[in-house]
Structure formats: structure tokens, C-alpha cells
Amino acid sequence: GVFNTGTMYGLLLTSWSMGATGWGLVAATDVVSNESVASQLWILLVVAIVGVVVLPLVRTNTMDRFYRGYQLTMCDTVVIQMPSRKMRLEK
């Protein structure tokens, strides 16, 4: 939505700049060949897999986001709930 536009543009520009920098380093230090392009694609695949694995940890529920600490809810069930240090000290 509108509130996430800045974040999405920031991620887009960051990924573009990282990709351009990475490709520039490979092109400058190595002869561009099939092997160098294949190694870049393998690195991209590993980064994509890590992103897919970490994606379920993103808190999309408002109750999770505004919880003081870390809370993850799946299917209306609290799976992980770690209060902040301040909340633990108050008890």
C-alpha cells in the first residue's frame, strides 16, 4: 500500500546497486565467461532460497508488529512469543 511505497523503492534501489556493484566486480576482476556468469547465477539462487526460507518470519499481523518484543502468529495461533527485556524485568 501507500505506507510501504518508500520501503519498496528503497529495497529496489538497494538491490539494483548491489547487483551493479557485484557484476562490476566480477567483470573487472575476471574475464566474462560462461563460468563467471554461472557462478553469479548460483549466488543469486542461494540468496533467493535464503529469502524464501526467512520470509515466513516476517510479521504481517498488526498484533505481532506492535507486540513489545517478538511475536509470530500463524493461523491465529501464537507460535513464537519473546517479550522484550524491559517487559521481562517489569514482571
mmCIF file as gemmi writes it, N, C-alpha and C atoms, coordinates in Angstrom:
data_model
loop_
_atom_site.group_PDB
_atom_site.id
_atom_site.type_symbol
_atom_site.label_atom_id
_atom_site.label_alt_id
_atom_site.label_comp_id
_atom_site.label_asym_id
_atom_site.label_entity_id
_atom_site.label_seq_id
_atom_site.pdbx_PDB_ins_code
_atom_site.Cartn_x
_atom_site.Cartn_y
_atom_site.Cartn_z
_atom_site.occupancy
_atom_site.B_iso_or_equiv
_atom_site.pdbx_formal_charge
_atom_site.auth_seq_id
_atom_site.auth_asym_id
_atom_site.pdbx_PDB_model_num
ATOM 1 N N . GLY Axp A 1 ? 0.815 -1.18 0 1 0 ? 1 A 1
ATOM 2 C CA . GLY Axp A 1 ? 0 0 0 1 0 ? 1 A 1
ATOM 3 C C . GLY Axp A 1 ? 0.861 1.247 0 1 0 ? 1 A 1
ATOM 4 N N . VAL Axp A 2 ? 0.193 2.339 0.257 1 0 ? 2 A 1
ATOM 5 C CA . VAL Axp A 2 ? 0.841 3.645 0.231 1 0 ? 2 A 1
ATOM 6 C C . VAL Axp A 2 ? 1.927 3.744 1.302 1 0 ? 2 A 1
ATOM 7 N N . PHE Axp A 3 ? 1.695 3.156 2.46 1 0 ? 3 A 1
ATOM 8 C CA . PHE Axp A 3 ? 2.657 3.261 3.556 1 0 ? 3 A 1
ATOM 9 C C . PHE Axp A 3 ? 3.941 2.491 3.271 1 0 ? 3 A 1
ATOM 10 N N . ASN Axp A 4 ? 3.905 1.514 2.398 1 0 ? 4 A 1
ATOM 11 C CA . ASN Axp A 4 ? 5.075 0.685 2.111 1 0 ? 4 A 1
ATOM 12 C C . ASN Axp A 4 ? 5.824 1.108 0.857 1 0 ? 4 A 1
ATOM 13 N N . THR Axp A 5 ? 5.372 2.165 0.196 1 0 ? 5 A 1
ATOM 14 C CA . THR Axp A 5 ? 5.982 2.569 -1.066 1 0 ? 5 A 1
ATOM 15 C C . THR Axp A 5 ? 7.449 2.95 -0.889 1 0 ? 5 A 1
ATOM 16 N N . GLY Axp A 6 ? 7.749 3.733 0.126 1 0 ? 6 A 1
ATOM 17 C CA . GLY Axp A 6 ? 9.135 4.145 0.358 1 0 ? 6 A 1
ATOM 18 C C . GLY Axp A 6 ? 10.04 2.965 0.632 1 0 ? 6 A 1
ATOM 19 N N . THR Axp A 7 ? 9.547 2.028 1.418 1 0 ? 7 A 1
ATOM 20 C CA . THR Axp A 7 ? 10.337 0.841 1.73 1 0 ? 7 A 1
ATOM 21 C C . THR Axp A 7 ? 10.607 0.027 0.475 1 0 ? 7 A 1
ATOM 22 N N . MET Axp A 8 ? 9.591 -0.138 -0.355 1 0 ? 8 A 1
ATOM 23 C CA . MET Axp A 8 ? 9.763 -0.942 -1.564 1 0 ? 8 A 1
ATOM 24 C C . MET Axp A 8 ? 10.742 -0.283 -2.532 1 0 ? 8 A 1
ATOM 25 N N . TYR Axp A 9 ? 10.637 1.046 -2.698 1 0 ? 9 A 1
ATOM 26 C CA . TYR Axp A 9 ? 11.594 1.732 -3.564 1 0 ? 9 A 1
ATOM 27 C C . TYR Axp A 9 ? 13.005 1.644 -2.991 1 0 ? 9 A 1
ATOM 28 N N . GLY Axp A 10 ? 13.137 1.731 -1.677 1 0 ? 10 A 1
ATOM 29 C CA . GLY Axp A 10 ? 14.447 1.589 -1.054 1 0 ? 10 A 1
ATOM 30 C C . GLY Axp A 10 ? 15.046 0.219 -1.304 1 0 ? 10 A 1
ATOM 31 N N . LEU Axp A 11 ? 14.225 -0.829 -1.146 1 0 ? 11 A 1
ATOM 32 C CA . LEU Axp A 11 ? 14.708 -2.185 -1.416 1 0 ? 11 A 1
ATOM 33 C C . LEU Axp A 11 ? 15.086 -2.357 -2.881 1 0 ? 11 A 1
ATOM 34 N N . LEU Axp A 12 ? 14.282 -1.784 -3.764 1 0 ? 12 A 1
ATOM 35 C CA . LEU Axp A 12 ? 14.549 -1.892 -5.194 1 0 ? 12 A 1
ATOM 36 C C . LEU Axp A 12 ? 15.868 -1.219 -5.553 1 0 ? 12 A 1
ATOM 37 N N . LEU Axp A 13 ? 16.062 0.005 -5.082 1 0 ? 13 A 1
ATOM 38 C CA . LEU Axp A 13 ? 17.298 0.718 -5.4 1 0 ? 13 A 1
ATOM 39 C C . LEU Axp A 13 ? 18.514 0.052 -4.759 1 0 ? 13 A 1
ATOM 40 N N . THR Axp A 14 ? 18.344 -0.461 -3.553 1 0 ? 14 A 1
ATOM 41 C CA . THR Axp A 14 ? 19.451 -1.151 -2.89 1 0 ? 14 A 1
ATOM 42 C C . THR Axp A 14 ? 19.842 -2.409 -3.652 1 0 ? 14 A 1
ATOM 43 N N . SER Axp A 15 ? 18.853 -3.19 -4.059 1 0 ? 15 A 1
ATOM 44 C CA . SER Axp A 15 ? 19.17 -4.426 -4.786 1 0 ? 15 A 1
ATOM 45 C C . SER Axp A 15 ? 19.796 -4.123 -6.144 1 0 ? 15 A 1
ATOM 46 N N . TRP Axp A 16 ? 19.312 -3.092 -6.83 1 0 ? 16 A 1
ATOM 47 C CA . TRP Axp A 16 ? 19.921 -2.714 -8.104 1 0 ? 16 A 1
ATOM 48 C C . TRP Axp A 16 ? 21.374 -2.304 -7.914 1 0 ? 16 A 1
ATOM 49 N N . SER Axp A 17 ? 21.63 -1.483 -6.899 1 0 ? 17 A 1
ATOM 50 C CA . SER Axp A 17 ? 23.004 -1.023 -6.697 1 0 ? 17 A 1
ATOM 51 C C . SER Axp A 17 ? 23.913 -2.172 -6.28 1 0 ? 17 A 1
ATOM 52 N N . MET Axp A 18 ? 23.404 -3.092 -5.45 1 0 ? 18 A 1
ATOM 53 C CA . MET Axp A 18 ? 24.216 -4.248 -5.063 1 0 ? 18 A 1
ATOM 54 C C . MET Axp A 18 ? 24.494 -5.136 -6.272 1 0 ? 18 A 1
ATOM 55 N N . GLY Axp A 19 ? 23.499 -5.323 -7.119 1 0 ? 19 A 1
ATOM 56 C CA . GLY Axp A 19 ? 23.693 -6.129 -8.323 1 0 ? 19 A 1
ATOM 57 C C . GLY Axp A 19 ? 24.691 -5.498 -9.28 1 0 ? 19 A 1
ATOM 58 N N . ALA Axp A 20 ? 24.577 -4.185 -9.459 1 0 ? 20 A 1
ATOM 59 C CA . ALA Axp A 20 ? 25.51 -3.497 -10.352 1 0 ? 20 A 1
ATOM 60 C C . ALA Axp A 20 ? 26.927 -3.539 -9.799 1 0 ? 20 A 1
ATOM 61 N N . THR Axp A 21 ? 27.057 -3.368 -8.485 1 0 ? 21 A 1
ATOM 62 C CA . THR Axp A 21 ? 28.379 -3.429 -7.863 1 0 ? 21 A 1
ATOM 63 C C . THR Axp A 21 ? 28.956 -4.838 -7.972 1 0 ? 21 A 1
ATOM 64 N N . GLY Axp A 22 ? 28.133 -5.838 -7.692 1 0 ? 22 A 1
ATOM 65 C CA . GLY Axp A 22 ? 28.598 -7.223 -7.785 1 0 ? 22 A 1
ATOM 66 C C . GLY Axp A 22 ? 29.019 -7.592 -9.191 1 0 ? 22 A 1
ATOM 67 N N . TRP Axp A 23 ? 28.211 -7.221 -10.168 1 0 ? 23 A 1
ATOM 68 C CA . TRP Axp A 23 ? 28.557 -7.541 -11.545 1 0 ? 23 A 1
ATOM 69 C C . TRP Axp A 23 ? 29.782 -6.753 -11.988 1 0 ? 23 A 1
ATOM 70 N N . GLY Axp A 24 ? 29.906 -5.514 -11.518 1 0 ? 24 A 1
ATOM 71 C CA . GLY Axp A 24 ? 31.084 -4.716 -11.852 1 0 ? 24 A 1
ATOM 72 C C . GLY Axp A 24 ? 32.356 -5.327 -11.303 1 0 ? 24 A 1
ATOM 73 N N . LEU Axp A 25 ? 32.286 -5.864 -10.087 1 0 ? 25 A 1
ATOM 74 C CA . LEU Axp A 25 ? 33.467 -6.514 -9.51 1 0 ? 25 A 1
ATOM 75 C C . LEU Axp A 25 ? 33.844 -7.768 -10.282 1 0 ? 25 A 1
ATOM 76 N N . VAL Axp A 26 ? 32.847 -8.538 -10.694 1 0 ? 26 A 1
ATOM 77 C CA . VAL Axp A 26 ? 33.138 -9.755 -11.458 1 0 ? 26 A 1
ATOM 78 C C . VAL Axp A 26 ? 33.698 -9.397 -12.827 1 0 ? 26 A 1
ATOM 79 N N . ALA Axp A 27 ? 33.101 -8.407 -13.48 1 0 ? 27 A 1
ATOM 80 C CA . ALA Axp A 27 ? 33.559 -8.033 -14.812 1 0 ? 27 A 1
ATOM 81 C C . ALA Axp A 27 ? 34.955 -7.418 -14.769 1 0 ? 27 A 1
ATOM 82 N N . ALA Axp A 28 ? 35.28 -6.71 -13.682 1 0 ? 28 A 1
ATOM 83 C CA . ALA Axp A 28 ? 36.587 -6.054 -13.595 1 0 ? 28 A 1
ATOM 84 C C . ALA Axp A 28 ? 37.697 -7.03 -13.223 1 0 ? 28 A 1
ATOM 85 N N . THR Axp A 29 ? 37.385 -8.022 -12.415 1 0 ? 29 A 1
ATOM 86 C CA . THR Axp A 29 ? 38.435 -8.924 -11.936 1 0 ? 29 A 1
ATOM 87 C C . THR Axp A 29 ? 38.539 -10.211 -12.736 1 0 ? 29 A 1
ATOM 88 N N . ASP Axp A 30 ? 37.56 -10.51 -13.532 1 0 ? 30 A 1
ATOM 89 C CA . ASP Axp A 30 ? 37.532 -11.79 -14.22 1 0 ? 30 A 1
ATOM 90 C C . ASP Axp A 30 ? 37.105 -11.554 -15.661 1 0 ? 30 A 1
ATOM 91 N N . VAL Axp A 31 ? 37.569 -12.401 -16.516 1 0 ? 31 A 1
ATOM 92 C CA . VAL Axp A 31 ? 37.099 -12.364 -17.891 1 0 ? 31 A 1
ATOM 93 C C . VAL Axp A 31 ? 35.669 -12.889 -17.885 1 0 ? 31 A 1
ATOM 94 N N . VAL Axp A 32 ? 34.771 -12.137 -18.493 1 0 ? 32 A 1
ATOM 95 C CA . VAL Axp A 32 ? 33.375 -12.556 -18.504 1 0 ? 32 A 1
ATOM 96 C C . VAL Axp A 32 ? 33.265 -13.803 -19.376 1 0 ? 32 A 1
ATOM 97 N N . SER Axp A 33 ? 32.928 -14.895 -18.729 1 0 ? 33 A 1
ATOM 98 C CA . SER Axp A 33 ? 32.811 -16.164 -19.431 1 0 ? 33 A 1
ATOM 99 C C . SER Axp A 33 ? 31.557 -16.869 -18.941 1 0 ? 33 A 1
ATOM 100 N N . ASN Axp A 34 ? 31.313 -18.013 -19.511 1 0 ? 34 A 1
ATOM 101 C CA . ASN Axp A 34 ? 30.149 -18.791 -19.083 1 0 ? 34 A 1
ATOM 102 C C . ASN Axp A 34 ? 30.265 -19.194 -17.621 1 0 ? 34 A 1
ATOM 103 N N . GLU Axp A 35 ? 31.481 -19.5 -17.176 1 0 ? 35 A 1
ATOM 104 C CA . GLU Axp A 35 ? 31.68 -19.919 -15.787 1 0 ? 35 A 1
ATOM 105 C C . GLU Axp A 35 ? 31.406 -18.783 -14.809 1 0 ? 35 A 1
ATOM 106 N N . SER Axp A 36 ? 31.859 -17.569 -15.141 1 0 ? 36 A 1
ATOM 107 C CA . SER Axp A 36 ? 31.633 -16.448 -14.227 1 0 ? 36 A 1
ATOM 108 C C . SER Axp A 36 ? 30.153 -16.092 -14.153 1 0 ? 36 A 1
ATOM 109 N N . VAL Axp A 37 ? 29.462 -16.158 -15.278 1 0 ? 37 A 1
ATOM 110 C CA . VAL Axp A 37 ? 28.02 -15.891 -15.267 1 0 ? 37 A 1
ATOM 111 C C . VAL Axp A 37 ? 27.291 -16.992 -14.504 1 0 ? 37 A 1
ATOM 112 N N . ALA Axp A 38 ? 27.715 -18.236 -14.679 1 0 ? 38 A 1
ATOM 113 C CA . ALA Axp A 38 ? 27.086 -19.347 -13.955 1 0 ? 38 A 1
ATOM 114 C C . ALA Axp A 38 ? 27.295 -19.206 -12.453 1 0 ? 38 A 1
ATOM 115 N N . SER Axp A 39 ? 28.485 -18.771 -12.037 1 0 ? 39 A 1
ATOM 116 C CA . SER Axp A 39 ? 28.722 -18.587 -10.599 1 0 ? 39 A 1
ATOM 117 C C . SER Axp A 39 ? 27.85 -17.467 -10.047 1 0 ? 39 A 1
ATOM 118 N N . GLN Axp A 40 ? 27.658 -16.413 -10.805 1 0 ? 40 A 1
ATOM 119 C CA . GLN Axp A 40 ? 26.765 -15.331 -10.369 1 0 ? 40 A 1
ATOM 120 C C . GLN Axp A 40 ? 25.329 -15.828 -10.236 1 0 ? 40 A 1
ATOM 121 N N . LEU Axp A 41 ? 24.893 -16.661 -11.166 1 0 ? 41 A 1
ATOM 122 C CA . LEU Axp A 41 ? 23.529 -17.189 -11.097 1 0 ? 41 A 1
ATOM 123 C C . LEU Axp A 41 ? 23.357 -18.122 -9.905 1 0 ? 41 A 1
ATOM 124 N N . TRP Axp A 42 ? 24.398 -18.898 -9.57 1 0 ? 42 A 1
ATOM 125 C CA . TRP Axp A 42 ? 24.322 -19.762 -8.382 1 0 ? 42 A 1
ATOM 126 C C . TRP Axp A 42 ? 24.226 -18.931 -7.111 1 0 ? 42 A 1
ATOM 127 N N . ILE Axp A 43 ? 25 -17.849 -7.046 1 0 ? 43 A 1
ATOM 128 C CA . ILE Axp A 43 ? 24.928 -16.957 -5.885 1 0 ? 43 A 1
ATOM 129 C C . ILE Axp A 43 ? 23.538 -16.346 -5.784 1 0 ? 43 A 1
ATOM 130 N N . LEU Axp A 44 ? 22.987 -15.928 -6.911 1 0 ? 44 A 1
ATOM 131 C CA . LEU Axp A 44 ? 21.635 -15.371 -6.926 1 0 ? 44 A 1
ATOM 132 C C . LEU Axp A 44 ? 20.616 -16.405 -6.463 1 0 ? 44 A 1
ATOM 133 N N . LEU Axp A 45 ? 20.774 -17.644 -6.875 1 0 ? 45 A 1
ATOM 134 C CA . LEU Axp A 45 ? 19.87 -18.711 -6.451 1 0 ? 45 A 1
ATOM 135 C C . LEU Axp A 45 ? 19.953 -18.938 -4.942 1 0 ? 45 A 1
ATOM 136 N N . VAL Axp A 46 ? 21.156 -18.934 -4.399 1 0 ? 46 A 1
ATOM 137 C CA . VAL Axp A 46 ? 21.326 -19.12 -2.95 1 0 ? 46 A 1
ATOM 138 C C . VAL Axp A 46 ? 20.67 -17.976 -2.182 1 0 ? 46 A 1
ATOM 139 N N . VAL Axp A 47 ? 20.86 -16.75 -2.64 1 0 ? 47 A 1
ATOM 140 C CA . VAL Axp A 47 ? 20.243 -15.595 -1.978 1 0 ? 47 A 1
ATOM 141 C C . VAL Axp A 47 ? 18.723 -15.688 -2.052 1 0 ? 47 A 1
ATOM 142 N N . ALA Axp A 48 ? 18.186 -16.114 -3.192 1 0 ? 48 A 1
ATOM 143 C CA . ALA Axp A 48 ? 16.735 -16.262 -3.329 1 0 ? 48 A 1
ATOM 144 C C . ALA Axp A 48 ? 16.196 -17.345 -2.4 1 0 ? 48 A 1
ATOM 145 N N . ILE Axp A 49 ? 16.902 -18.445 -2.273 1 0 ? 49 A 1
ATOM 146 C CA . ILE Axp A 49 ? 16.457 -19.522 -1.375 1 0 ? 49 A 1
ATOM 147 C C . ILE Axp A 49 ? 16.484 -19.059 0.076 1 0 ? 49 A 1
ATOM 148 N N . VAL Axp A 50 ? 17.53 -18.336 0.459 1 0 ? 50 A 1
ATOM 149 C CA . VAL Axp A 50 ? 17.591 -17.795 1.825 1 0 ? 50 A 1
ATOM 150 C C . VAL Axp A 50 ? 16.42 -16.847 2.064 1 0 ? 50 A 1
ATOM 151 N N . GLY Axp A 51 ? 16.086 -16.03 1.082 1 0 ? 51 A 1
ATOM 152 C CA . GLY Axp A 51 ? 14.949 -15.122 1.207 1 0 ? 51 A 1
ATOM 153 C C . GLY Axp A 51 ? 13.637 -15.856 1.383 1 0 ? 51 A 1
ATOM 154 N N . VAL Axp A 52 ? 13.446 -16.934 0.65 1 0 ? 52 A 1
ATOM 155 C CA . VAL Axp A 52 ? 12.207 -17.715 0.772 1 0 ? 52 A 1
ATOM 156 C C . VAL Axp A 52 ? 12.135 -18.409 2.128 1 0 ? 52 A 1
ATOM 157 N N . VAL Axp A 53 ? 13.276 -18.86 2.639 1 0 ? 53 A 1
ATOM 158 C CA . VAL Axp A 53 ? 13.29 -19.524 3.946 1 0 ? 53 A 1
ATOM 159 C C . VAL Axp A 53 ? 12.99 -18.527 5.064 1 0 ? 53 A 1
ATOM 160 N N . VAL Axp A 54 ? 13.505 -17.315 4.963 1 0 ? 54 A 1
ATOM 161 C CA . VAL Axp A 54 ? 13.331 -16.307 6.01 1 0 ? 54 A 1
ATOM 162 C C . VAL Axp A 54 ? 11.969 -15.61 5.908 1 0 ? 54 A 1
ATOM 163 N N . LEU Axp A 55 ? 11.332 -15.651 4.766 1 0 ? 55 A 1
ATOM 164 C CA . LEU Axp A 55 ? 10.07 -14.943 4.54 1 0 ? 55 A 1
ATOM 165 C C . LEU Axp A 55 ? 8.975 -15.261 5.553 1 0 ? 55 A 1
ATOM 166 N N . PRO Axp A 56 ? 8.784 -16.497 5.995 1 0 ? 56 A 1
ATOM 167 C CA . PRO Axp A 56 ? 7.727 -16.75 6.985 1 0 ? 56 A 1
ATOM 168 C C . PRO Axp A 56 ? 7.951 -16.064 8.33 1 0 ? 56 A 1
ATOM 169 N N . LEU Axp A 57 ? 9.16 -15.596 8.604 1 0 ? 57 A 1
ATOM 170 C CA . LEU Axp A 57 ? 9.428 -14.916 9.865 1 0 ? 57 A 1
ATOM 171 C C . LEU Axp A 57 ? 9 -13.447 9.854 1 0 ? 57 A 1
ATOM 172 N N . VAL Axp A 58 ? 8.548 -12.951 8.703 1 0 ? 58 A 1
ATOM 173 C CA . VAL Axp A 58 ? 8.085 -11.566 8.617 1 0 ? 58 A 1
ATOM 174 C C . VAL Axp A 58 ? 6.737 -11.457 9.309 1 0 ? 58 A 1
ATOM 175 N N . ARG Axp A 59 ? 6.625 -10.481 10.2 1 0 ? 59 A 1
ATOM 176 C CA . ARG Axp A 59 ? 5.397 -10.327 10.982 1 0 ? 59 A 1
ATOM 177 C C . ARG Axp A 59 ? 4.428 -9.428 10.222 1 0 ? 59 A 1
ATOM 178 N N . THR Axp A 60 ? 3.371 -9.995 9.667 1 0 ? 60 A 1
ATOM 179 C CA . THR Axp A 60 ? 2.406 -9.217 8.907 1 0 ? 60 A 1
ATOM 180 C C . THR Axp A 60 ? 1.167 -8.871 9.711 1 0 ? 60 A 1
ATOM 181 N N . ASN Axp A 61 ? 0.939 -9.549 10.81 1 0 ? 61 A 1
ATOM 182 C CA . ASN Axp A 61 ? -0.219 -9.301 11.656 1 0 ? 61 A 1
ATOM 183 C C . ASN Axp A 61 ? 0.057 -8.065 12.515 1 0 ? 61 A 1
ATOM 184 N N . THR Axp A 62 ? -0.937 -7.173 12.665 1 0 ? 62 A 1
ATOM 185 C CA . THR Axp A 62 ? -0.719 -5.966 13.458 1 0 ? 62 A 1
ATOM 186 C C . THR Axp A 62 ? -0.466 -6.289 14.924 1 0 ? 62 A 1
ATOM 187 N N . MET Axp A 63 ? -1.089 -7.329 15.443 1 0 ? 63 A 1
ATOM 188 C CA . MET Axp A 63 ? -0.839 -7.717 16.833 1 0 ? 63 A 1
ATOM 189 C C . MET Axp A 63 ? 0.616 -8.162 17.009 1 0 ? 63 A 1
ATOM 190 N N . ASP Axp A 64 ? 1.175 -8.792 15.994 1 0 ? 64 A 1
ATOM 191 C CA . ASP Axp A 64 ? 2.573 -9.214 16.053 1 0 ? 64 A 1
ATOM 192 C C . ASP Axp A 64 ? 3.516 -8.019 15.944 1 0 ? 64 A 1
ATOM 193 N N . ARG Axp A 65 ? 3.202 -7.098 15.031 1 0 ? 65 A 1
ATOM 194 C CA . ARG Axp A 65 ? 4.093 -5.963 14.803 1 0 ? 65 A 1
ATOM 195 C C . ARG Axp A 65 ? 4.164 -5.033 15.999 1 0 ? 65 A 1
ATOM 196 N N . PHE Axp A 66 ? 3.042 -4.838 16.698 1 0 ? 66 A 1
ATOM 197 C CA . PHE Axp A 66 ? 3.026 -3.892 17.809 1 0 ? 66 A 1
ATOM 198 C C . PHE Axp A 66 ? 3.261 -4.558 19.158 1 0 ? 66 A 1
ATOM 199 N N . TYR Axp A 67 ? 3.559 -5.84 19.163 1 0 ? 67 A 1
ATOM 200 C CA . TYR Axp A 67 ? 3.893 -6.536 20.402 1 0 ? 67 A 1
ATOM 201 C C . TYR Axp A 67 ? 5.264 -6.049 20.867 1 0 ? 67 A 1
ATOM 202 N N . ARG Axp A 68 ? 5.411 -5.809 22.155 1 0 ? 68 A 1
ATOM 203 C CA . ARG Axp A 68 ? 6.698 -5.345 22.685 1 0 ? 68 A 1
ATOM 204 C C . ARG Axp A 68 ? 7.622 -6.542 22.838 1 0 ? 68 A 1
ATOM 205 N N . GLY Axp A 69 ? 8.444 -6.73 21.852 1 0 ? 69 A 1
ATOM 206 C CA . GLY Axp A 69 ? 9.316 -7.889 21.759 1 0 ? 69 A 1
ATOM 207 C C . GLY Axp A 69 ? 9.119 -8.512 20.384 1 0 ? 69 A 1
ATOM 208 N N . TYR Axp A 70 ? 9.119 -9.828 20.328 1 0 ? 70 A 1
ATOM 209 C CA . TYR Axp A 70 ? 8.901 -10.528 19.058 1 0 ? 70 A 1
ATOM 210 C C . TYR Axp A 70 ? 7.788 -11.543 19.241 1 0 ? 70 A 1
ATOM 211 N N . GLN Axp A 71 ? 6.792 -11.452 18.372 1 0 ? 71 A 1
ATOM 212 C CA . GLN Axp A 71 ? 5.684 -12.404 18.392 1 0 ? 71 A 1
ATOM 213 C C . GLN Axp A 71 ? 5.367 -12.786 16.96 1 0 ? 71 A 1
ATOM 214 N N . LEU Axp A 72 ? 5.21 -14.072 16.719 1 0 ? 72 A 1
ATOM 215 C CA . LEU Axp A 72 ? 4.874 -14.58 15.392 1 0 ? 72 A 1
ATOM 216 C C . LEU Axp A 72 ? 3.625 -15.426 15.513 1 0 ? 72 A 1
ATOM 217 N N . THR Axp A 73 ? 2.61 -15.078 14.729 1 0 ? 73 A 1
ATOM 218 C CA . THR Axp A 73 ? 1.341 -15.787 14.75 1 0 ? 73 A 1
ATOM 219 C C . THR Axp A 73 ? 1.111 -16.436 13.394 1 0 ? 73 A 1
ATOM 220 N N . MET Axp A 74 ? 0.709 -17.701 13.409 1 0 ? 74 A 1
ATOM 221 C CA . MET Axp A 74 ? 0.331 -18.408 12.187 1 0 ? 74 A 1
ATOM 222 C C . MET Axp A 74 ? -1.008 -19.076 12.42 1 0 ? 74 A 1
ATOM 223 N N . CYS Axp A 75 ? -1.965 -18.828 11.526 1 0 ? 75 A 1
ATOM 224 C CA . CYS Axp A 75 ? -3.311 -19.408 11.619 1 0 ? 75 A 1
ATOM 225 C C . CYS Axp A 75 ? -3.958 -19.075 12.97 1 0 ? 75 A 1
ATOM 226 N N . ASP Axp A 76 ? -3.87 -17.814 13.385 1 0 ? 76 A 1
ATOM 227 C CA . ASP Axp A 76 ? -4.454 -17.325 14.64 1 0 ? 76 A 1
ATOM 228 C C . ASP Axp A 76 ? -3.913 -18.037 15.871 1 0 ? 76 A 1
ATOM 229 N N . THR Axp A 77 ? -2.74 -18.62 15.787 1 0 ? 77 A 1
ATOM 230 C CA . THR Axp A 77 ? -2.099 -19.275 16.922 1 0 ? 77 A 1
ATOM 231 C C . THR Axp A 77 ? -0.716 -18.659 17.114 1 0 ? 77 A 1
ATOM 232 N N . VAL Axp A 78 ? -0.416 -18.241 18.331 1 0 ? 78 A 1
ATOM 233 C CA . VAL Axp A 78 ? 0.894 -17.669 18.621 1 0 ? 78 A 1
ATOM 234 C C . VAL Axp A 78 ? 1.924 -18.794 18.605 1 0 ? 78 A 1
ATOM 235 N N . VAL Axp A 79 ? 2.866 -18.702 17.674 1 0 ? 79 A 1
ATOM 236 C CA . VAL Axp A 79 ? 3.889 -19.728 17.519 1 0 ? 79 A 1
ATOM 237 C C . VAL Axp A 79 ? 5.134 -19.363 18.337 1 0 ? 79 A 1
ATOM 238 N N . ILE Axp A 80 ? 5.564 -18.108 18.222 1 0 ? 80 A 1
ATOM 239 C CA . ILE Axp A 80 ? 6.742 -17.629 18.942 1 0 ? 80 A 1
ATOM 240 C C . ILE Axp A 80 ? 6.351 -16.36 19.685 1 0 ? 80 A 1
ATOM 241 N N . GLN Axp A 81 ? 6.734 -16.272 20.947 1 0 ? 81 A 1
ATOM 242 C CA . GLN Axp A 81 ? 6.484 -15.057 21.717 1 0 ? 81 A 1
ATOM 243 C C . GLN Axp A 81 ? 7.66 -14.832 22.663 1 0 ? 81 A 1
ATOM 244 N N . MET Axp A 82 ? 8.447 -13.809 22.347 1 0 ? 82 A 1
ATOM 245 C CA . MET Axp A 82 ? 9.596 -13.452 23.179 1 0 ? 82 A 1
ATOM 246 C C . MET Axp A 82 ? 9.421 -12.004 23.624 1 0 ? 82 A 1
ATOM 247 N N . PRO Axp A 83 ? 9.088 -11.774 24.895 1 0 ? 83 A 1
ATOM 248 C CA . PRO Axp A 83 ? 8.92 -10.403 25.365 1 0 ? 83 A 1
ATOM 249 C C . PRO Axp A 83 ? 10.248 -9.646 25.342 1 0 ? 83 A 1
ATOM 250 N N . SER Axp A 84 ? 10.139 -8.327 25.268 1 0 ? 84 A 1
ATOM 251 C CA . SER Axp A 84 ? 11.351 -7.518 25.302 1 0 ? 84 A 1
ATOM 252 C C . SER Axp A 84 ? 11.989 -7.605 26.683 1 0 ? 84 A 1
ATOM 253 N N . ARG Axp A 85 ? 13.217 -7.183 26.762 1 0 ? 85 A 1
ATOM 254 C CA . ARG Axp A 85 ? 13.935 -7.264 28.034 1 0 ? 85 A 1
ATOM 255 C C . ARG Axp A 85 ? 13.248 -6.401 29.087 1 0 ? 85 A 1
ATOM 256 N N . LYS Axp A 86 ? 12.728 -5.262 28.672 1 0 ? 86 A 1
ATOM 257 C CA . LYS Axp A 86 ? 12.048 -4.362 29.602 1 0 ? 86 A 1
ATOM 258 C C . LYS Axp A 86 ? 10.804 -5.023 30.175 1 0 ? 86 A 1
ATOM 259 N N . MET Axp A 87 ? 10.05 -5.732 29.336 1 0 ? 87 A 1
ATOM 260 C CA . MET Axp A 87 ? 8.847 -6.421 29.821 1 0 ? 87 A 1
ATOM 261 C C . MET Axp A 87 ? 9.224 -7.539 30.789 1 0 ? 87 A 1
ATOM 262 N N . ARG Axp A 88 ? 10.331 -8.224 30.527 1 0 ? 88 A 1
ATOM 263 C CA . ARG Axp A 88 ? 10.757 -9.304 31.418 1 0 ? 88 A 1
ATOM 264 C C . ARG Axp A 88 ? 11.2 -8.766 32.775 1 0 ? 88 A 1
ATOM 265 N N . LEU Axp A 89 ? 11.8 -7.589 32.788 1 0 ? 89 A 1
ATOM 266 C CA . LEU Axp A 89 ? 12.261 -7.01 34.042 1 0 ? 89 A 1
ATOM 267 C C . LEU Axp A 89 ? 11.11 -6.464 34.877 1 0 ? 89 A 1
ATOM 268 N N . GLU Axp A 90 ? 10.009 -6.053 34.215 1 0 ? 90 A 1
ATOM 269 C CA . GLU Axp A 90 ? 8.862 -5.497 34.932 1 0 ? 90 A 1
ATOM 270 C C . GLU Axp A 90 ? 8.088 -6.561 35.688 1 0 ? 90 A 1
ATOM 271 N N . LYS Axp A 91 ? 8.178 -7.809 35.283 1 0 ? 91 A 1
ATOM 272 C CA . LYS Axp A 91 ? 7.387 -8.871 35.915 1 0 ? 91 A 1
ATOM 273 C C . LYS Axp A 91 ? 7.877 -9.232 37.261 1 0 ? 91 A 1
